[in-house]
Amino acid sequence: MDAAARSSQRKAQDEQSATASTPLPLLAPEMRNIDEVDYRILTLLADDARQSARSIARQLGMSPGAITERIARLEHNGVITGYRASIDVAAIGYPMSVLIGLRVRPGKASMAQIIDRLMAIRNVQSISVVTGDWDLLAKLVVADTNELKEILVNHIWECPGVDKAHTMTVMDYRERPGSWAPH
């Protein structure tokens, strides 16, 4: 058997051994090109994006080359969009998280302009366009209630188009590792 045939056979064995024990999840039609091995790779990277392909290969019982090819395909297809450091914002002086529900008044400014203005506030972590009682949901981190008051009074309440704001203090927050996964 030549080297190319051995490589192809090993790759097939790697993929078979990695998927043999776990049933494939039900996937939306546009996601059917993602199999269980890809999900396992994504979960491992979500847990620790600094893992090497060799480390992932060991955990999945595959070759590093097969893992490297899969990661490259996931990056190329836009499934993996980047790698980020997870930062404990409390450790750098922002122990308080708040959610602010915002109602937008039509006509004063476009939704895009309001979002851009809010995202320019250093403490704003994210803005979501939502349904229900609020139009936007902003997630912020602040040092204390004085900083929150300053942001509300001088930035959010002054933002053209913001009609009402409802502030909620986050008491506890938990996130499922690999929380992106539907299974």
VENKA-V212219 format. One record per backbone hydrogen bond with DSSP energy under -0.5 kcal/mol. CO is the residue of the C=O (numbers start at 0). NH is the residue of the N-H. Records with the same first field share a line. If there is no record, write none. Layout:
# VENKA-V212219
CO=NH, NH
This chain:
# VENKA-V212219
1=5
2=6
3=7
4=8
5=9
6=10
7=11
8=12
9=13
10=14
11=15
12=16
13=17
14=18
15=19
18=21
24=26
27=30
28=31
30=33
32=34
34=38
35=39
36=40
37=41
38=42
39=43
40=44
41=45
42=46
43=47
47=50
51=55
52=56
53=57
54=58
55=59
56=60, 61
62=66
63=67
64=68
65=69
66=70
67=71
68=72
69=73
70=74
71=75
72=76
73=78, 79
74=77
78=80
84=86
86=88
87=90, 91
88=91, 93
89=92
94=96
95=141
96=169
97=139
98=100, 167
99=137
100=165
101=134, 135
102=162, 163
103=105
104=107, 108
109=113
110=114
111=115
112=116
113=117
114=118
115=119
117=120
119=121
120=123
122=140
125=138
127=129, 136
134=129
135=101
136=127
137=99, 139
138=124, 125
139=97
141=95
143=147
144=148
145=149
146=150
147=151
148=152
149=153
150=154, 155
151=156
155=158
158=161
160=104, 162
163=102
165=100
167=98
168=170
175=178
177=180
